[in-house]
Amino acid sequence: MRTKWLVLAIAAAALIGLGGCATVIKPVPAQDLNPKLKSGALVQKTDNFQVVLDTSASMEEPFQWAHYAYTTPMKTTALEYEQHLARLFNDTIPSLKLTAGLRDFAGQRWLTRNYDTKLWYGMAPYSKEELGKAIYAVNTAGVESPLEKAIDAAALDLKPLAGKSALIIFSDGLEMPKAPASAQAMKAAMKENICIYAVQIGTDPAGTELLSQVVKAGECGVLVNAKDVSTAAGMAAFVERVFLGPPPAAPPAAAAEKPAVVPPAAPAPAVPEKLEAIYFDFDKYVIKPEGREALKRNAEWLQRNPEKKVVVEGNCDERGTNEYNMALGQRRADAAAKYLMDLGIAKDRVGTVSYGEEKPICRESSEDCWSKNRRDDFTVK
């Protein structure tokens, strides 16, 4: 009899630890960001993302908040509110080509949880439907709040992926003192390819301070409070901050003092295999001093061969979206073409084309290799 009651008690404890399915709260209609993309007002800046949900014991606590569809405050658990916001975040993401993932974090619990963090979705090509299902599959489980374990695991998930990545943390920020150090380690490993964002559930000052340190370690993210992203407009502004940005700026206005026009020289019969290439800094299209010297030499050759024309071919490294790199490559080509014309080469002799990231001359994922792909080539016609 004692054995029977012991088995029943253990089973009951396991059921309590597992928890039930979260309440599916009436969704907020998401704001559509696709028109901004289609108009060209915004372009994609992030290629990969991972959402991290806090499923520690504090998220089992009752939570009261204002819901747009009800006149009285909504009473749920903190986790249900967190899932509601994560769903609105997912619903607001526009039509982008992304790689996505979803993690949680909570301390281990006997019989019900033998891990500190779990990848519930991904890393996989982004599916709004599949990520939405995964958000509501997550349950509270552990007592502790090992956010640092989730950040460490997320760094391993995101670092091998090409392009820019974003980590989006939903949490109350309480009792996780090791998290800022893990965020700093992630930034050191991924450098400019990672930004960290956080949505604080609740208003505890200690949580605000902790999450501020985590976001600050990423250098390019933002911390918002849950109430600020609980509306369609608020969440749209946040999603826009994570995934979208303005198109590359137009080339700077011509300087007051233009370079001296290169005078015609004696014709040179030989046609080179190709004129000198010029190279650019990451995400820039400003011509560097060494590039200006190469352009002067190219202009001198074109002056000696007036029957020849040239096509300036703009290229980028692999980081960034195809659309962004095509636009950046065109601006690089346009900048060099304008410089050649300022040096006296007739406009009808200079054409431009952008290949974006499609014509790399080096295929390793390293700065030394990327620097060789950020270039303008000059093809003689």
C-alpha positions as CSV (number, residue, x, y, z in Angstrom):
1,M,0.0,0.0,0.0
2,R,2.8,2.4,0.9
3,T,4.5,1.6,-2.4
4,K,1.3,2.4,-4.3
5,W,0.8,5.8,-2.6
6,L,4.5,6.6,-3.2
7,V,4.1,5.9,-6.9
8,L,0.9,8.1,-7.0
9,A,2.7,10.9,-5.2
10,I,5.6,10.8,-7.7
11,A,3.3,10.8,-10.6
12,A,1.3,13.8,-9.2
13,A,4.6,15.7,-8.7
14,A,5.6,15.0,-12.3
15,L,2.3,16.3,-13.6
16,I,2.6,19.5,-11.5
17,G,6.2,20.0,-12.8
18,L,5.2,19.6,-16.4
19,G,2.4,22.2,-16.2
20,G,-0.5,22.6,-18.6
21,C,-0.8,24.3,-21.9
22,A,-0.7,28.1,-21.8
23,T,-3.9,30.1,-22.4
24,V,-4.1,31.2,-26.0
25,I,-5.1,34.9,-25.6
26,K,-7.0,36.8,-28.3
27,P,-4.3,38.1,-30.6
28,V,-3.6,41.7,-31.4
29,P,-4.0,42.3,-35.2
30,A,-0.4,42.8,-36.4
31,Q,0.6,45.9,-38.4
32,D,1.7,45.1,-41.9
33,L,5.3,46.2,-42.7
34,N,5.4,44.8,-46.2
35,P,4.3,48.1,-47.9
36,K,7.4,49.8,-46.6
37,L,9.6,47.0,-48.1
38,K,7.8,47.1,-51.4
39,S,8.1,50.9,-51.7
40,G,11.9,50.8,-51.0
41,A,11.5,53.0,-47.9
42,L,13.1,50.1,-45.9
43,V,15.3,47.2,-46.7
44,Q,16.2,44.0,-44.9
45,K,19.2,44.3,-42.5
46,T,19.0,41.0,-40.5
47,D,19.4,37.5,-42.0
48,N,19.0,35.3,-38.9
49,F,17.3,35.5,-35.5
50,Q,16.6,33.6,-32.4
51,V,13.9,34.3,-29.8
52,V,14.6,33.3,-26.2
53,L,11.7,32.8,-23.7
54,D,12.1,32.9,-20.0
55,T,10.4,29.8,-18.6
56,S,11.8,30.0,-15.0
57,A,9.6,29.7,-11.9
58,S,9.0,33.5,-11.8
59,M,7.0,33.2,-15.0
60,E,4.4,31.0,-13.3
61,E,3.4,34.0,-11.2
62,P,0.0,35.7,-11.8
63,F,0.3,38.7,-14.1
64,Q,-2.3,41.5,-14.8
65,W,-2.2,43.6,-17.9
66,A,-4.3,45.7,-20.3
67,H,-5.6,43.9,-23.4
68,Y,-6.9,45.9,-26.3
69,A,-10.1,43.8,-26.7
70,Y,-11.3,43.9,-23.1
71,T,-12.4,46.7,-20.8
72,T,-11.1,45.0,-17.7
73,P,-7.4,44.0,-17.2
74,M,-6.4,40.5,-18.4
75,K,-5.3,38.1,-15.7
76,T,-2.9,35.4,-16.8
77,T,0.5,34.1,-15.8
78,A,3.6,36.0,-16.8
79,L,4.5,33.2,-19.2
80,E,1.1,33.5,-21.0
81,Y,1.7,37.2,-21.4
82,E,5.2,36.6,-22.6
83,Q,3.9,34.1,-25.2
84,H,1.2,36.5,-26.3
85,L,3.9,39.1,-27.0
86,A,6.1,36.6,-28.7
87,R,3.2,35.7,-31.0
88,L,2.6,39.3,-31.8
89,F,6.3,39.7,-32.6
90,N,6.1,36.7,-34.9
91,D,2.9,37.9,-36.6
92,T,4.5,41.3,-37.3
93,I,7.6,40.0,-39.1
94,P,7.2,40.9,-42.8
95,S,7.9,38.7,-45.8
96,L,11.7,38.2,-45.5
97,K,14.1,35.4,-46.2
98,L,15.3,34.5,-42.7
99,T,16.8,31.6,-40.6
100,A,15.0,31.4,-37.3
101,G,15.1,29.6,-33.9
102,L,13.3,29.6,-30.5
103,R,14.9,28.7,-27.2
104,D,13.8,28.8,-23.6
105,F,15.8,28.8,-20.4
106,A,15.0,27.5,-16.9
107,G,16.7,25.5,-14.2
108,Q,16.6,21.7,-14.2
109,R,13.8,20.0,-12.3
110,W,13.7,16.4,-11.1
111,L,11.6,14.1,-13.4
112,T,10.4,16.9,-15.7
113,R,13.5,18.8,-17.0
114,N,17.1,17.6,-17.4
115,Y,18.4,20.6,-19.3
116,D,18.8,24.3,-18.7
117,T,17.9,25.5,-22.2
118,K,16.2,23.8,-25.1
119,L,15.9,24.6,-28.8
120,W,12.2,24.3,-29.5
121,Y,12.4,25.4,-33.1
122,G,15.1,25.7,-35.7
123,M,17.6,26.7,-36.6
124,A,15.6,26.5,-39.8
125,P,14.2,28.6,-42.7
126,Y,11.7,30.9,-41.1
127,S,8.1,29.8,-41.1
128,K,5.6,32.1,-39.3
129,E,3.2,29.1,-38.7
130,E,5.8,26.8,-37.3
131,L,7.4,29.3,-35.0
132,G,3.9,30.3,-33.8
133,K,3.2,26.7,-32.9
134,A,6.6,26.4,-31.1
135,I,5.9,29.5,-29.0
136,Y,2.9,27.9,-27.4
137,A,4.6,24.5,-26.9
138,V,6.9,26.0,-24.3
139,N,6.0,25.5,-20.6
140,T,7.4,26.8,-17.4
141,A,9.6,24.1,-15.7
142,G,12.7,25.0,-13.8
143,V,13.2,27.1,-10.7
144,E,16.4,29.0,-11.6
145,S,17.0,31.5,-14.4
146,P,20.1,30.5,-16.3
147,L,19.8,33.1,-19.1
148,E,23.6,32.8,-19.6
149,K,23.1,29.1,-20.7
150,A,20.6,30.2,-23.4
151,I,22.9,33.0,-24.6
152,D,25.9,30.6,-24.8
153,A,23.8,28.1,-26.8
154,A,22.4,30.8,-29.1
155,A,25.9,31.9,-29.9
156,L,26.7,28.4,-31.1
157,D,23.4,28.4,-33.1
158,L,24.0,31.7,-34.8
159,K,27.7,32.0,-35.3
160,P,28.0,29.6,-38.3
161,L,25.3,31.4,-40.2
162,A,26.1,33.9,-43.0
163,G,25.0,37.5,-42.6
164,K,23.7,39.6,-39.7
165,S,21.9,38.0,-36.7
166,A,19.6,39.2,-33.9
167,L,19.0,37.7,-30.5
168,I,15.6,38.7,-29.0
169,I,15.1,37.9,-25.3
170,F,11.7,37.9,-23.5
171,S,12.3,37.9,-19.7
172,D,11.7,39.6,-16.4
173,G,15.4,39.9,-16.0
174,L,15.4,38.6,-12.4
175,E,18.1,36.5,-10.7
176,M,20.4,35.9,-13.7
177,P,23.7,37.7,-12.8
178,K,25.9,35.7,-15.2
179,A,23.9,36.8,-18.3
180,P,25.9,40.0,-19.1
181,A,29.2,38.1,-19.3
182,S,27.7,35.6,-21.7
183,A,26.4,38.4,-23.8
184,Q,29.8,40.0,-23.9
185,A,31.3,36.6,-25.0
186,M,28.7,36.3,-27.8
187,K,29.6,39.8,-29.0
188,A,33.3,39.0,-28.9
189,A,32.7,35.8,-31.0
190,M,30.3,37.3,-33.6
191,K,31.5,40.9,-33.6
192,E,29.4,43.1,-35.9
193,N,27.3,40.2,-37.0
194,I,25.1,40.1,-33.8
195,C,22.7,42.6,-32.2
196,I,20.9,41.8,-28.9
197,Y,17.4,43.0,-28.1
198,A,15.3,42.4,-25.0
199,V,11.6,42.8,-23.9
200,Q,11.2,43.1,-20.2
201,I,8.2,41.4,-18.7
202,G,7.2,43.6,-15.7
203,T,8.9,46.7,-14.3
204,D,11.2,45.5,-11.6
205,P,14.2,47.9,-11.5
206,A,16.7,45.0,-10.9
207,G,15.4,43.3,-14.0
208,T,15.7,46.5,-16.0
209,E,19.3,47.0,-14.9
210,L,20.2,43.4,-15.8
211,L,18.6,43.4,-19.2
212,S,20.2,46.8,-20.0
213,Q,23.6,45.3,-19.4
214,V,22.8,42.3,-21.7
215,V,21.6,44.6,-24.5
216,K,24.5,47.0,-24.0
217,A,27.0,44.1,-24.5
218,G,25.5,43.6,-28.0
219,E,26.2,47.3,-28.8
220,C,23.5,47.6,-31.5
221,G,20.2,46.4,-29.9
222,V,17.6,48.0,-27.7
223,L,15.7,47.2,-24.5
224,V,11.9,47.8,-24.4
225,N,9.3,47.2,-21.8
226,A,6.5,44.7,-22.6
227,K,3.8,47.4,-22.3
228,D,5.5,49.4,-25.1
229,V,5.2,46.5,-27.6
230,S,1.8,45.3,-26.5
231,T,0.1,47.3,-29.3
232,A,0.3,46.7,-33.0
233,A,2.1,50.0,-33.6
234,G,4.5,49.5,-30.7
235,M,5.4,46.0,-31.8
236,A,5.8,47.1,-35.5
237,A,8.3,49.8,-34.4
238,F,10.3,47.1,-32.5
239,V,10.2,44.6,-35.3
240,E,11.2,47.3,-37.8
241,R,14.2,48.1,-35.5
242,V,15.3,44.4,-35.4
243,F,14.9,43.5,-39.1
244,L,14.7,46.6,-41.3
245,G,16.7,49.7,-42.0
246,P,17.0,52.5,-44.5
247,P,18.5,51.8,-48.0
248,P,22.1,52.9,-48.5
249,A,22.4,56.6,-48.6
250,A,22.8,58.3,-52.0
251,P,26.4,59.2,-53.0
252,P,27.6,62.4,-51.2
253,A,27.4,65.6,-53.2
254,A,30.4,66.5,-55.3
255,A,33.0,68.4,-53.4
256,A,33.6,72.1,-54.3
257,E,37.1,71.3,-55.6
258,K,37.0,68.6,-58.3
259,P,40.1,66.6,-59.2
260,A,42.1,68.1,-62.0
261,V,41.2,66.8,-65.5
262,V,43.8,64.4,-66.9
263,P,45.0,65.8,-70.2
264,P,45.0,63.5,-73.3
265,A,48.3,61.7,-73.8
266,A,49.9,59.9,-76.7
267,P,47.8,56.9,-77.8
268,A,48.9,53.5,-76.4
269,P,48.0,50.7,-78.7
270,A,48.0,47.9,-76.1
271,V,44.7,47.1,-74.4
272,P,45.2,45.7,-70.8
273,E,43.5,42.6,-69.8
274,K,41.6,44.7,-67.2
275,L,42.1,48.1,-65.6
276,E,43.0,48.3,-61.9
277,A,40.3,47.3,-59.4
278,I,39.6,49.5,-56.4
279,Y,38.5,48.3,-52.9
280,F,36.1,49.5,-50.2
281,D,35.6,49.3,-46.5
282,F,32.8,47.2,-45.1
283,D,29.3,48.6,-45.9
284,K,30.9,51.7,-47.5
285,Y,31.0,53.2,-51.0
286,V,33.4,56.1,-50.3
287,I,36.5,55.9,-52.5
288,K,39.7,55.5,-50.4
289,P,42.9,57.4,-51.2
290,E,44.5,54.4,-52.8
291,G,41.4,53.9,-54.9
292,R,41.6,57.5,-56.2
293,E,45.2,56.9,-57.3
294,A,44.1,53.8,-59.1
295,L,41.3,55.6,-60.8
296,K,43.7,58.3,-62.0
297,R,45.8,55.7,-63.7
298,N,42.7,54.1,-65.2
299,A,41.6,57.5,-66.5
300,E,45.1,58.1,-68.0
301,W,44.8,54.9,-70.0
302,L,41.3,55.7,-71.2
303,Q,42.6,59.2,-72.3
304,R,45.3,57.4,-74.4
305,N,42.7,55.1,-75.9
306,P,39.7,57.4,-76.7
307,E,38.0,54.7,-78.8
308,K,37.6,52.5,-75.8
309,K,34.7,52.4,-73.2
310,V,34.6,50.9,-69.7
311,V,32.0,49.3,-67.5
312,V,32.4,49.7,-63.8
313,E,31.3,46.6,-62.0
314,G,30.3,47.0,-58.3
315,N,30.8,44.0,-56.0
316,C,30.2,43.2,-52.3
317,D,31.1,40.5,-49.8
318,E,28.7,37.8,-48.8
319,R,27.3,39.6,-45.6
320,G,23.9,41.2,-45.9
321,T,20.9,40.3,-48.0
322,N,21.0,40.0,-51.8
323,E,18.8,43.1,-52.2
324,Y,21.0,45.2,-49.9
325,N,24.2,44.1,-51.6
326,M,22.8,44.8,-55.1
327,A,22.0,48.3,-54.0
328,L,25.4,48.8,-52.3
329,G,27.3,47.4,-55.3
330,Q,25.5,49.9,-57.6
331,R,26.5,52.8,-55.4
332,R,30.1,51.6,-55.4
333,A,30.0,51.5,-59.2
334,D,28.3,54.9,-59.5
335,A,30.9,56.5,-57.2
336,A,33.8,55.3,-59.3
337,A,32.1,56.2,-62.6
338,K,31.5,59.8,-61.3
339,Y,35.2,60.0,-60.3
340,L,36.3,59.0,-63.8
341,M,34.0,61.6,-65.4
342,D,35.4,64.2,-63.0
343,L,38.8,63.3,-64.4
344,G,37.7,64.1,-67.9
345,I,36.3,60.8,-69.2
346,A,33.1,61.4,-71.3
347,K,29.9,60.2,-69.7
348,D,29.0,58.1,-72.8
349,R,32.2,56.1,-72.3
350,V,31.5,54.9,-68.7
351,G,28.8,52.4,-67.9
352,T,27.9,50.8,-64.5
353,V,26.5,47.5,-63.3
354,S,26.1,45.8,-59.9
355,Y,26.8,42.2,-59.2
356,G,26.1,42.4,-55.4
357,E,27.7,39.3,-53.8
358,E,27.3,37.1,-57.0
359,K,31.0,37.4,-58.2
360,P,33.3,36.8,-55.3
361,I,37.0,36.2,-56.0
362,C,37.5,34.7,-52.6
363,R,35.1,32.3,-50.8
364,E,36.4,32.0,-47.3
365,S,34.4,33.6,-44.4
366,S,37.2,35.8,-43.1
367,E,37.9,39.6,-43.2
368,D,41.0,39.0,-45.4
369,C,38.8,37.3,-48.0
370,W,35.8,39.7,-47.6
371,S,38.1,42.7,-48.2
372,K,39.0,41.3,-51.7
373,N,35.3,41.0,-52.6
374,R,34.4,44.6,-51.7
375,R,35.6,46.0,-55.0
376,D,34.9,47.7,-58.3
377,D,36.2,46.0,-61.4
378,F,36.7,47.8,-64.7
379,T,36.0,46.0,-67.9
380,V,37.2,47.5,-71.2
381,K,34.8,47.5,-74.1
